[in-house]
Amino acid sequence: MRPFSAPEPIRFFESRGAVAGRAGELGADPVRRPAPPLDCVTFRAGYTVPMRSFMATAVQMKAGPDKGANLAKAAEMVTEAARAGAELVVLPEVFNWRGRQREEVENAEPVPGPSTEAMARLARDLGIHLVAGSVLERSGDAAGDQEESGNPEKCFNTCVLFDPQGEQLAAYRKIHLFDIDLPGRVTIRESDTRRGGSEPVCVETELGRIGLAVCYDLRFPELFRRLGEAGAEIIVLPSSFTAPTGSAHWEPLIRARAIENQCYMIASNQFGASKHGFADYGHSLIADPWGEVLAEGSADKDENVSAALQGERLARVREELPCLTHRRL
């Protein structure tokens, strides 16, 4: 592991007390950032305070079909990260259950549900912000999901963020479905059992603005630009990125999204062979707004990948190379 060193309008959430909680840490002349665009749902106009510095951890683990064992492993690794000083911990995609594709719908849960409620308690007990990777969410269980109500044949792949009080700040349904055929290497059709979401999500927290994305979303820069337009300073990417594609594209794409949007990227990945018949790449990674890799995991083991995220570093990159303000399209 490397050492520390056209969808629907975007949904924007602001947690209670986010600004008040950071007011005493800002100093006399904080760098201001523009408000999100008008199509973002926000409780405030004008400028908001910048992200602060803190430790973040990407949890790399291999999930299987035993949900209880997966949740126990996740809790163990998240607790270890928190005790080491992490204030934001990111679990990988489908961390709570990974089995055969034909069994996905029957193993899907409501959100909130047993797995996310367990992670909410964990976030509260440890006093951290916790990204509960993603879970397979039963169609029709979420509020306002009228279109899917009564249709249990497919599920959503949903990423949930909790605050240190265990409150759910937001849930993001993965938009882009992974349907590919690489002859002799990997064939996947997520759309056979999953539905895509439609709304990007960016969240105001006590740490800074966090954008949510999942795995295959990484290949669609327009989603990350939407998150950047909403003011995202950190983007989390729970993943089960495959080894055949990961060896070629994982690191360069993560670094590109960080550079393009001048933000931190926290990408937690699964590793090893899965019931789907292909291996996941591992190499969980944290990159800074300059595209530098701050920490990277190995290819073949459970591990916590941690790095210090510095608010001053983000502000300096955006001030010295203000390309986000130079956009014309």
N, C-alpha and C positions, 0 to 999 in steps of 0.2 A: 504493500500500500504506500502511495506517495505520502510524505509527511504533511503536516499542516502547512503550511506556508500562507357567400354572403349569409353569415349567421344572424341570429337575432341580436338586438342591442345588448352590449355587454352588461352583466350584472355586477354592481359594485356595492360592497357591504362595508359599513364602518362599525367596528365593535364599540361597545359602551366604554367610555372613559379612555379611549385610545390616545387622544391628544393630551388629556389631563395627566395621564400616567407618565408622559414623557416630557412635560413642560419644564420640569426642574433639571433636565439633563441637556438642554439644548445649547446653553451658553448665550452670549449676548447677541450674536449675529448669525443665526442659523441660515444655511442655504435654503432658499425657498424653492418649491417646485410648483409647476402649474397645476391647476385643478383638472380633473378628468374631463373628457369631452362631454357635450351635452346629452349624449345618448346613454350615459352612465347614470345609474340610480345612486345618488349620494345624498347625505344629510347636510352637506355643507358646500358653500361656494368659496371662491377665492383660493388661498394657498393653505397647505397643511405642512406640518413639521416633517423633517426627513427621518429616515430610518436611523436607528441607533446601532451600535456595535454589539455583537453577541456571538456565542458559539452555536453552530448548527451541526446536526448529524444526519447523514443518510444511512439508513439501516439496510444492509444487504443480507438477505436470507433466502432460503429455498423452501417454499411452501409446498405442501402435499395435500392429499385428500382428507387428512385427519384435522378437522377444524379446531378441536380442542388443543391438539399439540401445536398447531400454528399460532393460535392466540397466546399460548403459554410462552412459546419462543419469542414472539413479538414483544410481550410484556417484559420478558427477561432482558432483551436487548435494549428496549426503550428505557428501562430503569437504569441499566448500565450507562447509557448515554447521558441521562439526566444527572446521575451521580458524578459523572465526569465534567459536568458544567454546561451541557447543552440546554439551550432555552427553546430551540425549535428542532423537532425530530421528525423525520420523514420516512415512513414505511414504504415498501415497494407495492406495485400493482398487485391486485388479488392476493394480498398477504395472508388473508384468513382462510382461503380455500383454493386449491389448484388441483383439479381432477380432469377427467375426460370431458371433452366438449359436450357430449350428449347428456351429461349429468349436470351441466351448469344451471339450467333453469330450476331444477329441483333443489339445488343448493343455494339459490339466491335468497336474499333476506330483504325485509323492509328496511328503510333508512328513515328514522332511527330503528334499530333492531338489535339483536343480541351482540353481534360483533362490534358495531359502532358504539353501543352503550358500554361495552367493556372498555373500549378505548377512551370514551369520555371519562369514565371513572379513573382510568390510569392517568390521563392528562391532569385531572383535578388532584389526585393524590400526589403527583410529582410536581405540580405547579408549573407545567410547561405548555407551550403551544405544540400540538401534535397533529401531524397530517396522517390520517389513518389510511395511508396508501390508497388502495381502492378496494371496494367490495362489489360483488354482483348484486344489484338491487332489483327486486321484483318489480316488473312493470305494473303500474296502476297503484302502487303503494304510496307514492309521494303526493303531497298536497298539490292540487292543481293539475295533476296528470290525467286529464279527462280522456285524452286520445287513446291512452294505453289501458284505461280501466277495463278490467274484465278480460284482458288478453294476456294470459300467462305464458305464451309460447316463447317469448324472448325477454331478456333482462338488460338493464343498463349497467355500465361499468362506472361506478360512482366514487369520487374522491371526496373525503370529508375532512374539514379542518376544525379542531377544537381549541379553545383558549384555556388558560391555566385554571379557570374555574370549572372546566369540563363542559362549558356551553358550546354548542355547535354554532360556529360562525358562518359556515357556508358549505354547500355541497355542489360539486361540479360533475356532470355526466360527460364522460369522454365523447368527444364529437366525432372523431375520425376512426372508422373501423378498419382493421387490418385484414384485408383480403388480398393475398398474394400467392403466386405459384413460381417458386424458383426450382426448376426441374432438377431432381436428384438431391435437393438440399432441404427445402422446406415448403410446405403447402398449408395455408391457413385461410379459413373463411370465417372471420368473427361474425359476419352478418348472418350466418346460419342460426346463431343462438342469441345474438346481442343486438340492441338498438343503439343508434347514436344519439347523443344529446344535441342541443342547438344553441346553448347560451354560454359564452365565455364568462369566467368568474374571476374577479379581483377583489381582495379583502383588505380593509384597513385594520391593522392590528397594533398592539403596543410596540411591536418590533419594527414595523414598517408595512408597506403595502405588499401583499403576497398574491401573485397570480397562480392559478391552478391549471395544470395540464397533465396528461397521462400518456406515456409511452409513444405510440404511433403519431400522436399530435405533434411530436418533435419535428416531423418532416413538413410541417405546414407553417411557414414563417408568418403568414397573414394572421394566424391566431395569436402568435406571440407579439406581433405588432399591435393588435387590438389590446392585449394586456399592457403593453408599453404605453399606449395612448391613455390608458386608465391610470397610469402612474406606477405600475409595478416596479418595485425595486428588487424583489426576490421572486423567482418563479420556481415552483417545485414541480418535479416530474417523476412521480411513482411509475415504475416500468417493469415489464417482463420482456425486455428487448432481446431478440434472438441472437445467438452467436454468429450465424452466417452474415447477417446484416450489421450486427454490432461491431464486428472486427473491422469492417470497412467504414462505418458511418457514425457510430455512437459518439466518440469524442469530438470529431470535427463539427457535427451538428450541434452538440451542446455548446461548444465554444462559439460557434457562429451565432446562435440565439442570444448568448450572453453579450457578445460584441455588438450585434445589431441593435439591441435594446438597452445596452449599457446597464445591465442588471446582474445580480447574482443568480446562478443556476444551481439547484440542488437536485441531483438525479439519483434516485435510489433504484437499484435493479435487482432482480432475482438472478440466480446462477444455476448452472447444472441442468441435467436432463429433466424433462417434465413428462407428465402423462400424455401431453399433446404430441410426443414423438420427436421433439427437437430440444436442443440445449439453449438455455439463456446465457447471456454474455457475461453477467457480473460487471466488474469494473465500475461500481457506483462512483459518482464523480461530483465534485463541487468546483465550479468555475467562478471567477470574479468578473466584474464589468469590463475588464481589459481583455478577457478571454484566457487569462492564465488559469491553469489547473492548480487549485489549492490542495486538493486531496483526491486520491483515487484508490479504489479497492482492487482486490485481486480477482481472478477469474473463477475461483473454485472453493470459496468458503464463506460461512457466516461471519460478518464483521461489521463494526460501526466505522463509518468513514466521516471524520469530523474536521472542521476548519473554523477559524475565526472570520466572521463577516464584519467588515468595518464600514460604518456609515461614512466616515471621512474619505475612505477610498472611493466609494461610489460618487460622492459629491465632487471629488477632485477630477475623476474621469469625465464626468458630465460637464464640468466647468472648462477643462482644458481642451476637450474635443466636443464642442456642443452640437454634435450632428443631429440630435433629436430636435433641436430648435431650427435646424436648417432644412428640414423636409419641405418639399414643394408639391408632393403628390399625395 
